Amino acid sequence: MRDPLDNDCSDQTVVSPFPGEGHDHQQCIDQALAEAERLCAARGRRLTPLRRRVLELIWDSHQPVKAYDLLARLRADSASAAPPTVYRALDFLMAERLVHRLASMNAYVGCGHPGHRHAGQFLICRGCHAVAEMDDPDVQSLLDSRASDLGFALVDQTIELEGLCPRCRRAHAAVGRAR
């Protein structure tokens, strides 16, 4: 039986798991940037240096990033960075399905499977704010069916679920045992 606190996310519905122990985050960043460059080239779209840098900053952690935090980090590189340039870059990255916007936090996360159009189901940790992304076709099918039953044509859906990631659950359990 699989330990529910284990980070083995071999399930096909998991697009981007919570980072486990010994996670090589630089590999996530490198893969995301390489895939973005490949997809933009294939789509005839231009991944400008600014767009690339915004994507890199979003992938800098597995935590959602707010636009003004991106702006502050961009200003560290170049004092001329302004809100409209950040929002235009974010609009481009969302249109190309390279990032997702989490409405509950008004923040952005990198897409773990940008070459594939999919619905977003996000698990957001209340402890460390890490985000895991899922694409469960059963969830999508159920929502499509229920919406259709009501005469509603579902165009897009994003589901945001809050809880504790495996690492925070272990830490929480350890605190409980120490009492």
Disulfide bonds with the S-S distance in Angstrom:
none
